Amino acid sequence: MPRVHAYAAPSEAAPLEKTVIERRELGPHDVLIDIAFAGICHSDIHTVRGDWGPQSYPLAPGHEIAGTVAEVGSEVTRHAVGDRVGVGCLVNSCGECRNCLRGDEQFCSNGAVFTYGSPDRDGTVTQGGYSEQVVVTEAFVVRIPDALPLDAAAPLLCAGITTYSPLRHWTVGPGSRVAVVGLGGLGHMGVQIAHALGAEVTVLSQTLSKKDDGLRLGADHYYATSDRETFRSLRSSFDVILNTVSAPVDLRSYLSLLDVGGSMVCVGAPAEPLPVNVSSLIGGRRSLAGSNIGGIAETQEMLDFCAEHGITAEIEVIPASQINEAYERVLASDVRYRFVIDGSTFAD
């Protein structure tokens, strides 16, 4: 089996280290991708450190993959050598269940195969994009439009679709009042997409330190949640609240900001459970919901939408040798707004 350079976690308590991993032989429907850039997602850190459950080690994370096609299988029709392509959080599903057939492969009833740390159909455990190359079945490879630079497009494969999908599902558009909680890797994408959809956008962040960025990215308003007056003055102000933070929040306070019939959608995933007072929902026919990435067709739709509207992630490109330092900076909220690994440095 082909072997490629990668960075992987040897255990949940150890830093990632340079290693070599195996990729499967190219099958008739497979695409071999030379990875140019791989984004660092907060969920990479949660996963390799065991926050979301036990893992199989060594584990190479990474599900924000952008690159070019190096080789295709004999029956591949969707992609050709040299194409600019991406791979997000999914690399396989059954393709036959109700969810797959309606384009929600991420909810595959028979078990979606995620890009890393997931049992694949052949019994192996998937390894992600912190590596030189990846082999993926063609149906789970998306086209990256020429208008999107590969480095800034990589985070769209998770952060972009994670925010685009719920905004579309909850029919955000002109006249919608949307609040985005947190201006980080997810939040800065949510602001741009909600703005492009025509919504009136408000950022709710702990402090005003990123206010200039938020307004530049398309927010109409920016408030500090550390100021209790924010929750009094904005009561019943929003139709949709997109919660992007991966830490506990006071749900009761945020739910009070929804208008009658409004929805708070959580896309950040804290390790701890969040208690909710049901009266916060009953009082205004409010909903508390969650959303998990999107299907392959919707991911392509998102990329095309971002290309049309000039939306990309704001990034800091790093060599692979700085991955562990980047992890610590992510945990300290010291990045604006997404780290992206230069794929040419995995072998250095």
Phi, psi and chi 1 to 4 in degrees:
 res  aa     phi    psi   chi1   chi2   chi3   chi4
   1 MET       -  142.9  -61.7  176.2   70.8      -
   2 PRO   -58.9  141.7  -20.4   31.3      -      -
   3 ARG  -119.1  136.3  -66.4  165.7   61.8   83.8
   4 VAL  -133.0  154.1  -60.8      -      -      -
   5 HIS   -70.5  144.6  -67.9   99.5      -      -
   6 ALA  -157.5  171.1      -      -      -      -
   7 TYR  -118.4  130.0  -88.1   70.5      -      -
   8 ALA  -140.2  154.6      -      -      -      -
   9 ALA   -87.8  122.9      -      -      -      -
  10 PRO   -77.1  -19.6   25.3  -30.9      -      -
  11 SER  -162.8  172.1   71.9      -      -      -
  12 GLU   -70.5  -19.8   66.2 -178.9   41.5      -
  13 ALA  -102.4   -4.8      -      -      -      -
  14 ALA  -102.4  151.0      -      -      -      -
  15 PRO   -68.4  159.0   23.0  -31.8      -      -
  16 LEU   -68.1  147.6  -83.9   70.5      -      -
  17 GLU  -138.2  156.5   58.1 -172.8   32.9      -
  18 LYS   -66.9  136.8 -175.2  178.3  175.8 -178.5
  19 THR  -155.6 -171.8 -172.7      -      -      -
  20 VAL  -127.9  133.8  173.2      -      -      -
  21 ILE  -123.0  161.7   61.7  173.5      -      -
  22 GLU   -96.8  142.7  -68.9 -175.8  -21.7      -
  23 ARG  -115.5  149.6  -66.5  -59.9 -170.5 -168.3
  24 ARG   -71.0  157.6   69.7  172.9 -177.7  -99.4
  25 GLU   -63.6  146.1  -63.0  -73.2   -7.6      -
  26 LEU   -65.8  120.2 -161.1   70.3      -      -
  27 GLY   -90.9  175.2      -      -      -      -
  28 PRO   -61.4  -28.2   17.7  -29.9      -      -
  29 HIS  -107.8   15.0  -66.6  -76.3      -      -
  30 ASP   -95.1  156.6  -74.8  -21.8      -      -
  31 VAL  -124.9  129.2  176.1      -      -      -
  32 LEU   -95.8  125.1  172.9   64.7      -      -
  33 ILE  -116.9  128.3  -60.5  168.5      -      -
  34 ASP   -80.0  117.1  -73.0  -27.5      -      -
  35 ILE   -81.6  117.1  -62.4  175.3      -      -
  36 ALA   -88.2  -38.9      -      -      -      -
  37 PHE  -147.7  146.0  -61.2   97.1      -      -
  38 ALA  -136.5  122.2      -      -      -      -
  39 GLY   -76.3  153.5      -      -      -      -
  40 ILE  -102.5  118.0  -67.6  178.6      -      -
  41 CYS  -105.6  147.4  177.4      -      -      -
  42 HIS   -57.1  -31.5 -156.5  148.0      -      -
  43 SER   -68.0  -24.5   59.2      -      -      -
  44 ASP   -58.3  -44.3  -63.4  -15.2      -      -
  45 ILE   -67.5  -47.3  -56.5  173.3      -      -
  46 HIS   -54.5  -44.2  -79.3  -56.7      -      -
  47 THR   -69.3  -52.7  -57.2      -      -      -
  48 VAL   -67.4  -22.9  -60.2      -      -      -
  49 ARG   -92.9    6.5  -63.5 -170.1  174.0 -179.1
  50 GLY    75.7   15.4      -      -      -      -
  51 ASP   -64.6  -28.8  -66.9  -18.6      -      -
  52 TRP  -107.7   17.9  -66.1  -19.5      -      -
  53 GLY   123.1  166.7      -      -      -      -
  54 PRO   -61.4  147.2  -17.7   29.5      -      -
  55 GLN  -125.0  164.7  -60.0  -63.1  -40.9      -
  56 SER   -97.3  123.1  176.4      -      -      -
  57 TYR  -112.8  155.3  -62.5   96.0      -      -
  58 PRO   -69.4  150.3   25.8  -33.5      -      -
  59 LEU  -131.9  120.3  177.3   61.2      -      -
  60 ALA   -95.3  111.9      -      -      -      -
  61 PRO   -82.3 -169.6   29.4  -30.9      -      -
  62 GLY   112.9  108.9      -      -      -      -
  63 HIS  -132.6   29.0   55.3 -152.9      -      -
  64 GLU  -126.4   82.2  -61.9  179.7  -18.6      -
  65 ILE  -112.5  126.5  -59.3  167.8      -      -
  66 ALA  -130.0  136.1      -      -      -      -
  67 GLY  -172.7 -155.2      -      -      -      -
  68 THR  -130.1  151.2   56.5      -      -      -
  69 VAL   -72.8  125.8  175.1      -      -      -
  70 ALA   -97.7  -31.5      -      -      -      -
  71 GLU  -161.3  150.8 -170.8  176.8  -10.5      -
  72 VAL  -129.6  153.0  -63.4      -      -      -
  73 GLY   -71.4  167.2      -      -      -      -
  74 SER   -64.1  -22.4   59.1      -      -      -
  75 GLU  -112.5   11.5  -62.2 -177.8   31.0      -
  76 VAL   -72.6  132.0  168.6      -      -      -
  77 THR  -121.8  -17.9   59.2      -      -      -
  78 ARG   -86.6  -22.9  -58.0 -173.9 -175.0 -168.6
  79 HIS  -137.3  154.8  -52.0  -74.9      -      -
  80 ALA  -134.4  158.9      -      -      -      -
  81 VAL   -55.1  132.2  172.2      -      -      -
  82 GLY    95.9  -13.2      -      -      -      -
  83 ASP   -63.5  145.2  -76.1   -2.7      -      -
  84 ARG   -85.1  120.0  -53.6  166.9   80.5 -109.5
  85 VAL  -138.2  167.6  -65.3      -      -      -
  86 GLY  -141.6  158.6      -      -      -      -
  87 VAL  -133.5  131.4  177.3      -      -      -
  88 GLY  -102.8 -133.6      -      -      -      -
  89 CYS   -83.5  -10.7  -57.8      -      -      -
  90 LEU  -118.9  140.2  -63.0  168.7      -      -
  91 VAL  -127.8   -2.4  -67.8      -      -      -
  92 ASN  -173.2  161.6 -145.8  -20.8      -      -
  93 SER  -162.7  176.7   71.0      -      -      -
  94 CYS   -71.3  -29.0   77.2      -      -      -
  95 GLY    73.9    3.1      -      -      -      -
  96 GLU  -123.0  -21.7  -60.7  174.8   -9.5      -
  97 CYS   -74.9  170.9   70.0      -      -      -
  98 ARG   -59.3  -40.8  179.4  176.3   63.2  179.4
  99 ASN   -67.7  -42.9  -67.9  -26.5      -      -
 100 CYS   -63.7  -42.2  -74.3      -      -      -
 101 LEU   -67.0  -24.6  -68.7  174.7      -      -
 102 ARG   -96.3    9.4   70.9 -175.9  179.6 -165.0
 103 GLY    90.1   13.9      -      -      -      -
 104 ASP  -108.0   58.8  -73.1  -30.7      -      -
 105 GLU   -59.3  -25.5  -63.8   95.9  -20.6      -
 106 GLN   -65.6  -17.9   72.7  -86.1   27.5      -
 107 PHE  -110.2   26.3  -57.9  129.1      -      -
 108 CYS   -47.4  124.7  175.9      -      -      -
 109 SER   -65.6  -23.1  -60.8      -      -      -
 110 ASN  -101.7    9.9  -64.8  -53.5      -      -
 111 GLY   101.7  103.5      -      -      -      -
 112 ALA   -67.6  146.7      -      -      -      -
 113 VAL  -100.9  114.4  178.2      -      -      -
 114 PHE   -88.4  164.6  -64.8   98.5      -      -
 115 THR   -67.9  -26.5  -52.2      -      -      -
 116 TYR  -146.4  152.1   61.9   87.4      -      -
 117 GLY    68.2   23.3      -      -      -      -
 118 SER  -124.9  136.0 -173.3      -      -      -
 119 PRO   -64.2  125.3  -18.7   31.2      -      -
 120 ASP   -89.9  171.9 -151.7  -17.6      -      -
 121 ARG   -63.3  -24.5  -65.3  -72.2 -173.2 -100.5
 122 ASP   -91.4    5.7   60.4    3.4      -      -
 123 GLY    92.6  -10.3      -      -      -      -
 124 THR   -81.0  168.3   61.2      -      -      -
 125 VAL  -102.3  129.2  174.7      -      -      -
 126 THR   -65.7  146.4   55.3      -      -      -
 127 GLN  -120.8  139.4  -60.6  -71.9  -12.1      -
 128 GLY   -91.7 -156.6      -      -      -      -
 129 GLY   -87.1    1.5      -      -      -      -
 130 TYR   -77.6   61.7  -66.8   10.4      -      -
 131 SER  -159.6  168.4   60.2      -      -      -
 132 GLU   -72.0  -38.1  -66.2  176.6  -65.2      -
 133 GLN  -142.5  160.7  -66.7 -178.9  -43.4      -
 134 VAL  -145.3  148.1   65.6      -      -      -
 135 VAL  -113.1  124.2  177.5      -      -      -
 136 VAL  -138.1  141.0 -179.1      -      -      -
 137 THR   -62.1  142.1 -175.7      -      -      -
 138 GLU   -58.0  -30.4   65.6  170.1  -35.3      -
 139 ALA   -67.4  -15.5      -      -      -      -
 140 PHE  -111.0   17.1  -71.7   80.5      -      -
 141 VAL  -108.6  129.1  177.5      -      -      -
 142 VAL  -109.8  159.0  -68.3      -      -      -
 143 ARG   -90.6  132.0  175.8 -174.4   53.2   82.5
 144 ILE   -97.7  116.3  -64.3  179.4      -      -
 145 PRO   -58.5  150.0  -24.0   34.7      -      -
 146 ASP   -59.6  -26.9  -68.9  -20.5      -      -
 147 ALA   -71.2  -12.3      -      -      -      -
 148 LEU  -104.2  120.5  -62.6  175.5      -      -
 149 PRO   -61.4  140.9  -17.4   29.4      -      -
 150 LEU   -60.6  -39.3  -73.9  179.4      -      -
 151 ASP   -66.5  -44.3   53.5   -1.5      -      -
 152 ALA   -79.0  -14.6      -      -      -      -
 153 ALA   -82.9  -26.6      -      -      -      -
 154 ALA   -52.2  -48.2      -      -      -      -
 155 PRO   -66.7  -16.3  -25.0   37.0      -      -
 156 LEU   -64.2  -25.2  -58.7 -177.1      -      -
 157 LEU   -69.2  -14.3  -82.8  -56.6      -      -
 158 CYS  -126.4  -63.0  176.6      -      -      -
 159 ALA   -59.9  -37.6      -      -      -      -
 160 GLY   -67.7  -51.5      -      -      -      -
 161 ILE   -72.1  -29.6 -172.8   58.4      -      -
 162 THR   -63.9  -31.0  -64.6      -      -      -
 163 THR   -95.3  -34.4   49.6      -      -      -
 164 TYR   -63.8  -45.4 -179.7   85.8      -      -
 165 SER   -58.8  -50.3 -176.0      -      -      -
 166 PRO   -67.9  -33.9   21.3  -32.1      -      -
 167 LEU   -63.2  -37.2  -68.8  171.0      -      -
 168 ARG   -73.3  -42.2  -65.5  -68.4  -74.3  175.7
 169 HIS   -62.3  -39.7 -179.2   79.6      -      -
 170 TRP   -90.8   22.5  -87.4  -90.4      -      -
 171 THR    48.5   46.9   61.8      -      -      -
 172 VAL   -70.2  135.4  165.7      -      -      -
 173 GLY  -168.9 -164.4      -      -      -      -
 174 PRO   -54.0  132.4  -26.3   35.3      -      -
 175 GLY    93.7  -15.3      -      -      -      -
 176 SER   -75.4  142.5  -61.3      -      -      -
 177 ARG  -110.7  111.2  -61.1  164.5  -61.1  166.7
 178 VAL  -118.2  133.2  174.0      -      -      -
 179 ALA  -110.6  135.0      -      -      -      -
 180 VAL  -110.8  119.3  176.7      -      -      -
 181 VAL   -90.0  114.6 -178.0      -      -      -
 182 GLY    93.7  131.8      -      -      -      -
 183 LEU  -115.9   72.0 -166.8   69.8      -      -
 184 GLY  -118.9 -147.1      -      -      -      -
 185 GLY   -58.6  -43.5      -      -      -      -
 186 LEU   -79.2  -46.9  -70.1  175.1      -      -
 187 GLY   -60.3  -39.1      -      -      -      -
 188 HIS   -69.8  -24.2   92.4  -70.0      -      -
 189 MET   -76.6  -42.6  -67.0  -54.8  -49.4      -
 190 GLY   -58.6  -40.0      -      -      -      -
 191 VAL   -62.2  -48.0  168.4      -      -      -
 192 GLN   -63.5  -43.2  -67.0 -178.6   80.5      -
 193 ILE   -70.6  -44.1  -67.1  169.7      -      -
 194 ALA   -60.7  -40.5      -      -      -      -
 195 HIS   -62.8  -45.1  172.7   73.7      -      -
 196 ALA   -65.4  -28.0      -      -      -      -
 197 LEU   -76.0  -10.1  -72.0  169.2      -      -
 198 GLY   101.8    7.6      -      -      -      -
 199 ALA   -79.6  159.6      -      -      -      -
 200 GLU   -85.6  119.6  179.2 -178.7   -3.7      -
 201 VAL  -113.2  131.8 -176.7      -      -      -
 202 THR  -122.4  133.9  -61.9      -      -      -
 203 VAL   -97.9  133.3  173.7      -      -      -
 204 LEU  -114.3  105.2  -58.3  174.7      -      -
 205 SER  -124.8  157.9 -174.2      -      -      -
 206 GLN   -59.2  -38.8 -164.1  167.3   14.0      -
 207 THR  -132.1  178.8   71.5      -      -      -
 208 LEU   -95.2   13.4  -61.7  178.7      -      -
 209 SER   -63.6  -26.0   63.9      -      -      -
 210 LYS  -108.3   18.8  -60.3  177.4 -177.0  177.6
 211 LYS   -59.2  -44.6 -179.0  176.6 -179.8  178.8
 212 ASP   -60.7  -40.2  -71.1  -14.9      -      -
 213 ASP   -63.9  -45.7  -78.1   -4.1      -      -
 214 GLY   -59.0  -44.6      -      -      -      -
 215 LEU   -67.9  -37.7  -62.4  178.0      -      -
 216 ARG   -64.8  -34.3  173.2  176.2   55.2   81.3
 217 LEU   -78.7  -11.6  -69.5  167.8      -      -
 218 GLY   128.9    0.1      -      -      -      -
 219 ALA   -70.6  143.4      -      -      -      -
 220 ASP   -89.6  -27.7  -60.7  -74.9      -      -
 221 HIS  -142.2  157.0  -44.3  -74.3      -      -
 222 TYR  -147.5  124.9 -159.2  107.4      -      -
 223 TYR  -130.1  149.7  -69.4   88.5      -      -
 224 ALA   -92.8  124.3      -      -      -      -
 225 THR   -77.9  -13.1   55.9      -      -      -
 226 SER   -71.8  -15.3   55.7      -      -      -
 227 ASP   -93.7  111.6 -178.2   -4.3      -      -
 228 ARG   -62.2  -21.3  -63.6  -51.5  -60.8  178.0
 229 GLU   -63.6  -26.9  178.5   58.9   30.3      -
 230 THR   -56.1  -45.2  -68.2      -      -      -
 231 PHE   -72.9  -29.0  -68.9   94.6      -      -
 232 ARG   -74.0  -43.5  -72.7 -171.1  -73.6  -91.2
 233 SER   -75.8  -23.6   63.9      -      -      -
 234 LEU  -104.4   13.1  -64.2  179.1      -      -
 235 ARG   -55.1  132.6 -179.4  176.8  -69.5  -86.5
 236 SER    61.0   33.5  -57.6      -      -      -
 237 SER   -98.0  -12.4  -68.5      -      -      -
 238 PHE  -126.6  149.1  -56.1  109.8      -      -
 239 ASP   -88.4  -36.1  -55.3  -57.7      -      -
 240 VAL  -137.6  133.5  173.6      -      -      -
 241 ILE  -115.5  121.9  -63.0  175.5      -      -
 242 LEU  -101.2  107.5 -171.6   66.4      -      -
 243 ASN   -91.9  110.0  176.7   22.8      -      -
 244 THR  -102.6   -0.9   72.1      -      -      -
 245 VAL   -84.6  147.0  -59.8      -      -      -
 246 SER  -103.9   37.9  -65.6      -      -      -
 247 ALA  -138.0  159.6      -      -      -      -
 248 PRO   -60.7  140.6  -22.3   33.2      -      -
 249 VAL  -130.1  160.4  -62.3      -      -      -
 250 ASP   -81.2   94.7  179.5    0.3      -      -
 251 LEU   -59.0  -38.3  -71.6  177.7      -      -
 252 ARG   -59.1  -42.6 -175.9  170.0 -174.3  171.0
 253 SER   -65.3  -42.6  -66.1      -      -      -
 254 TYR   -71.4  -38.8  -76.5   96.8      -      -
 255 LEU   -62.6  -29.1  -71.5  168.1      -      -
 256 SER   -66.3  -16.1   73.3      -      -      -
 257 LEU   -83.3  -10.1  -56.7 -177.8      -      -
 258 LEU   -80.4  141.2  -70.4  171.2      -      -
 259 ASP   -74.9  172.4 -156.9   -8.4      -      -
 260 VAL   -56.8  130.2  171.6      -      -      -
 261 GLY    81.5    4.3      -      -      -      -
 262 GLY   -77.2  165.5      -      -      -      -
 263 SER  -130.3  135.6  -62.4      -      -      -
 264 MET  -104.8  121.6  179.6  173.0  178.5      -
 265 VAL  -113.7  121.6 -174.0      -      -      -
 266 CYS   -94.9  123.3  -63.7      -      -      -
 267 VAL  -116.7  -18.7  -66.0      -      -      -
 268 GLY   -78.2  150.3      -      -      -      -
 269 ALA  -128.0   87.0      -      -      -      -
 270 PRO   -66.4  151.4   23.0  -31.7      -      -
 271 ALA   -69.6  -26.9      -      -      -      -
 272 GLU   -92.2  145.9  -52.0   88.1  -15.5      -
 273 PRO   -67.6  150.4   21.6  -29.6      -      -
 274 LEU  -110.2  119.3  -59.5 -178.3      -      -
 275 PRO   -73.5  145.9   26.3  -32.5      -      -
 276 VAL  -132.7  135.5   59.3      -      -      -
 277 ASN   -87.6  116.7 -172.8  -33.9      -      -
 278 VAL   -60.4  -28.2  174.6      -      -      -
 279 SER   -62.3  -25.2   64.6      -      -      -
 280 SER   -66.1  -24.2  -60.3      -      -      -
 281 LEU   -90.9  -44.9  -55.3  174.2      -      -
 282 ILE   -62.7  -38.9  -66.3  172.8      -      -
 283 GLY   -60.3  -27.5      -      -      -      -
 284 GLY  -133.8   23.9      -      -      -      -
 285 ARG    48.0   44.2 -160.3  170.8   59.2 -145.5
 286 ARG   -89.2  159.9  -57.7 -179.5  178.7  102.9
 287 SER  -124.3  141.9  -60.9      -      -      -
 288 LEU  -114.3  121.0  176.7   62.8      -      -
 289 ALA  -135.7  173.2      -      -      -      -
 290 GLY  -136.2  163.1      -      -      -      -
 291 SER  -147.4  143.5 -177.3      -      -      -
 292 ASN  -130.3  104.0  178.1   24.3      -      -
 293 ILE    41.5 -139.7   57.6  171.6      -      -
 294 GLY  -161.1  171.0      -      -      -      -
 295 GLY   -74.4  176.7      -      -      -      -
 296 ILE   -66.9  -43.8  -59.0  -56.5      -      -
 297 ALA   -63.0  -40.1      -      -      -      -
 298 GLU   -69.6  -33.7 -172.2  173.6   44.5      -
 299 THR   -63.5  -41.8  -59.1      -      -      -
 300 GLN   -64.7  -40.5 -174.1   64.5   64.3      -
 301 GLU   -59.0  -41.9  176.9 -174.1  -59.4      -
 302 MET   -62.4  -45.4  175.4  -85.0  -56.6      -
 303 LEU   -61.7  -42.3  -72.1  169.5      -      -
 304 ASP   -65.2  -39.3  -65.3  -19.9      -      -
 305 PHE   -62.8  -45.5  178.0   88.4      -      -
 306 CYS   -64.1  -39.5  -72.3      -      -      -
 307 ALA   -62.8  -42.2      -      -      -      -
 308 GLU   -63.8  -36.0  178.7 -176.2   -6.3      -
 309 HIS  -103.3    6.8  -67.1  -85.1      -      -
 310 GLY    67.5   35.1      -      -      -      -
 311 ILE   -99.5  125.8  -63.8  171.7      -      -
 312 THR  -139.2  167.3   57.1      -      -      -
 313 ALA   -76.5  148.1      -      -      -      -
 314 GLU   -89.4  124.6  -59.0 -146.5  -18.8      -
 315 ILE  -130.3  161.3   60.5  171.2      -      -
 316 GLU  -125.9  114.5 -179.7  177.5  -24.9      -
 317 VAL   -84.5  132.7  178.0      -      -      -
 318 ILE  -129.5  156.4   61.7  166.8      -      -
 319 PRO   -76.6  159.6   27.5  -34.0      -      -
 320 ALA   -60.2  -28.7      -      -      -      -
 321 SER   -64.0  -14.6   60.1      -      -      -
 322 GLN  -103.5   14.3  -66.8 -179.0   11.6      -
 323 ILE   -59.1  -46.9  -70.7  172.5      -      -
 324 ASN   -65.7  -38.2  -68.3  -59.3      -      -
 325 GLU   -63.0  -40.5  177.1 -173.4  -23.5      -
 326 ALA   -63.5  -39.5      -      -      -      -
 327 TYR   -57.1  -46.4  -87.9   26.1      -      -
 328 GLU   -64.5  -36.5  -64.0  -52.9  -45.2      -
 329 ARG   -70.0  -35.1  -72.8 -179.5   57.9 -168.5
 330 VAL   -61.2  -45.7  169.2      -      -      -
 331 LEU   -64.3  -27.3  -66.0  172.5      -      -
 332 ALA   -92.2    7.0      -      -      -      -
 333 SER    56.9   35.9  -61.9      -      -      -
 334 ASP  -105.3   56.5  179.9   25.3      -      -
 335 VAL  -154.1  138.6   55.7      -      -      -
 336 ARG  -129.3   96.1  -64.5 -167.1  178.1 -178.4
 337 TYR  -133.1    1.9  -75.0   92.6      -      -
 338 ARG  -152.8  130.0 -153.5   68.7  157.6 -177.0
 339 PHE   -80.3  140.8  -74.8  114.8      -      -
 340 VAL  -131.0  129.0  172.1      -      -      -
 341 ILE   -87.1  132.4  -53.2  163.0      -      -
 342 ASP   -73.0  112.0 -179.6  -11.9      -      -
 343 GLY   -63.2  -20.4      -      -      -      -
 344 SER   -72.9   -7.7   68.6      -      -      -
 345 THR  -102.6    0.8   65.0      -      -      -
 346 PHE   -64.0  -28.8  -74.6  118.8      -      -
 347 ALA   -90.6   -7.0      -      -      -      -
 348 ASP   -67.2      -  -68.5  -11.8      -      -
